Amino acid sequence: EPRVFSGIQPSGNLHLGNYLGAITKFVDLQSSYNCVFCVVDQHAITVWQDPEGLVRRTREVTAGFLASGIDPEKHIVFNQSQVAAHAQLAWVFNCVARMGWLNRMTQFKDKAGKNRENVSTGLFVYPNLMSADILIYKATHVPVGEDQKQHLELARDTAQKFNIDYAERIAALGYGVENIGRDVTTDPEQIFFPQPEPLIGGPAPRVMSLRDGSKKMSSSDASDKARINMTDDEDTIALKIRKAKTDPQALPSEVDGLEGRAEASNLVGIYAALSGASKEDVLGEYGGLEFSKFKPALIELSVSKLSPITGEMRRLMDDASYIDGVLAKGAERAEAIANPILDQVKDIVGFIRRK
Ligand code: TYM
């Protein structure tokens, strides 16, 4: 049975990259899938988080989900630490995934930098927790931005290695299921975890910094002008777009003409994603025009799309007990799916459990 899972870290400001790369897709997928959307607070503490800030930002991401149009009645919205099964499966995956696989993760290399001896051990095994997030629900589809692609490949490898390592046991217990993902190469009776499929795409799968078209937009960028935060007011959005780095040429009329023009390509991609059009469409309208003409249009579009969401986020964030109630109810529903799967994992691995 197909199921969507995705997560967002409450580790910084929710920004336009999160919104276009992930949240808008979550909103669209609601009509065709059962979805589980998670605020991954346990992932966040792989780097130091001020505790009060973590509480606030967990509510902020939740408010961002709801304000963007995620329906917590129809779908499941909760924070990761309330469902212990994630961490329990992550431990099993720590023992399935190989050092060599994790050593290749570019996000770890980027985040650890030269400081490898002094980053948390959690940062290294972070992708195993992510695999567990997805597979504890046997999720089949995972909407993410392009930067998460390598982690999704690791999740697929981990699912496959678990299935192979425990194939006989899975079949003996009768826990095998039809695989719904790609690469159906194994006997369905021996497949426990599906191969989760990344859903990456659209005109802005990787939103870049407004100050430097070679860097992704990120909550950890030292310059706040590099990103548009979901909580920025209209004047701030306008200022950041007006100051956004560009080149001196007019916009091309064809997408090919954006090659080698990272900043131009980024702004066109943002416009396209916000308006639900393609880059071709946007260049059809704005090709040949200067940035002095395009930027005001982008400002108007951004403000008209984002400010209602910002307003609703602010309103929701004032009602912490409502947000916490949504998370608690979501966690209960999440456990109802995750716990029976965890019980089966325990049986497969050979952990005695209370029956
Ligand atoms: P995180 O919290 O960094 O980002 C949340 C989502 O936003 C996307 N994103 C972007 N998309 C386009 N352009 C950008 N500049 C940009 N920045 C962020 C991310 O790709 C992501 O989809 N490890 C994950 C969180 C996670 C997760 C999971 C995701 C934990 N468990 C299970 C999916 C399934 C992360 O750090 O995302």
Residues whose N, C-alpha, C, O or C-beta is under 5 A from the ligand:
A	BS01	TYM	F5 S6 G7 I8 Q9 G17 N18 G21 A22 V40 H43 M130 D133 I134 V142 P143 V144 G145 E146 D147 Q148 A204 P205 R206 V207 M208 K216 M217
